[in-house]
Amino acid sequence: MYFSDFIMWHFPLSYKSFIGNNRLDDNQFERNLKKTCLHKTEFAQLPEPIKTEIEMSWYKIFDMEFTNKDYTNAMAEKKIQACCWEIRKEDYRNNRIYCKMKSWCLLKSHF
């Protein structure tokens, strides 16, 4: 099962942008793009080394300890999503609904 930060998931999904460790990383990456006149280039058109650097930064969406406030919330406020290929009935043990919003708690199990 993969856990990911729901808010940060949008960086690779929609924005196709770099996720820096901090503002210094962000600024340095942007300066490098501007120096090479690539700051307005669509992701698909970027040179492979730059695309790879951006793609490698996306692994931070799976790091639940990554809490750069420019990208996500502190751990206590993170919205975490999980996905897996398959959950077989024989692997299922029980379910527990965790929620802060009462309206979401009305969901019922189908098992």
Long-range contacts (C-beta under 8 A, 24 or more apart in sequence): 1-82, 1-83, 1-84, 2-62, 2-82, 2-83, 2-84, 3-62, 3-64, 3-80, 3-81, 3-82, 4-61, 4-62, 4-80, 4-81, 4-82, 4-83, 5-60, 5-61, 5-62, 5-64, 5-66, 5-72, 5-78, 5-79, 5-80, 5-81, 6-78, 6-79, 6-80, 6-81, 7-71, 7-72, 7-73, 7-78, 7-79, 8-60, 8-61, 8-66, 8-71, 8-72, 9-61, 9-81, 11-58, 11-61, 11-71, 12-55, 12-58, 12-61, 16-43, 16-54, 17-54, 18-53, 18-54, 18-57, 19-57, 19-58, 19-60, 19-61, 19-68, 19-71, 20-57, 20-68, 20-70, 21-68, 22-68, 23-70, 26-70, 29-53
